[in-house]
Amino acid sequence: MTRARLEAYFANEGYEVLAASNGEDMWRTLHSEPIDVVLLDVGLPGKDGLELARELRAHDERLGIILVTGRSDDIDKIVGLESGADDYVTKPFNSRELLARVKIVLRGNRNRPAAQESNAYRFGRWTLEIGHRRLVGSDGSRESLTRGEFELLASFVRRPGVVLSRDRLMQTVSHRAWDPNDRTIDVLISRLREKLEDDPKTPELIVTVRGEGYLFAGDVTSV
């Protein structure tokens, strides 16, 4: 679907639409107009959508970002989400599906905590600082987390001892339902275990509950 057709469709649905042909135009618009959601084509000229998504997320934690991509592999989806995007739509797509994604992201961003939130959760030798989006060891060292890893870990420490299904975790990371053929959650869980567990092959913090999902088994204290 062309940009012009998308503009017409969303305008007909009651949305104010501002179009940009590249990253420079996008930033010019963002600095002059209030924007709630940005639809980014991964294949933009100059800086691609992934790089722009990272810059946008660093600029505004509450901005809605949806990537429009022709790539459908699991790794590409993970890279897209970890670039800072809230969701992704794979070409070719239905305009109604894209509209539904925009509405979901808008609802989610209205409920997103403000960037200055300072809640922290301590478990084992780690402290997850929610407001600063960082993981700190008891020795003061910092472990970097991608966006997807952070969102998953935040969900776990807020609900210790509760089995979280892959579908629920997928909603946390991308606002979409889990597909049994999609290994995004499993890959992110594996990465978290590598960073958190003493022995990732025998995890004690993030435990697999077969047929149901994952459970955070650590003792969590809100600080």
HELIX and SHEET records of a PDB file:
HELIX    1   1 ARG A    3  ASN A   12  1                                  10    
HELIX    2   2 GLY A   23  SER A   32  1                                  10    
HELIX    3   3 GLY A   49  HIS A   59  1                                  11    
HELIX    4   4 ASP A   74  GLU A   82  1                                   9    
HELIX    5   5 SER A   95  ARG A  110  1                                  16    
HELIX    6   6 ARG A  147  ARG A  158  1                                  12    
HELIX    7   7 ARG A  166  SER A  174  1                                   9    
HELIX    8   8 THR A  184  LEU A  196  1                                  13    
SHEET    1   A 3 VAL A  37  ASP A  41  0                                        
SHEET    2   A 3 GLY A  64  THR A  69  1                                        
SHEET    3   A 3 ASP A  87  THR A  90  1                                        
SHEET    1   B 5 ARG A 142  GLU A 143  0                                        
SHEET    2   B 5 ARG A 134  GLY A 137 -1                                        
SHEET    3   B 5 TRP A 126  GLU A 129 -1                                        
SHEET    4   B 5 ALA A 120  PHE A 123 -1                                        
SHEET    5   B 5 VAL A 220  SER A 222 -1                                        
SHEET    1   C 3 VAL A 163  LEU A 164  0                                        
SHEET    2   C 3 GLY A 213  PHE A 216 -1                                        
SHEET    3   C 3 ILE A 206  VAL A 209 -1                                        
END                                                                             
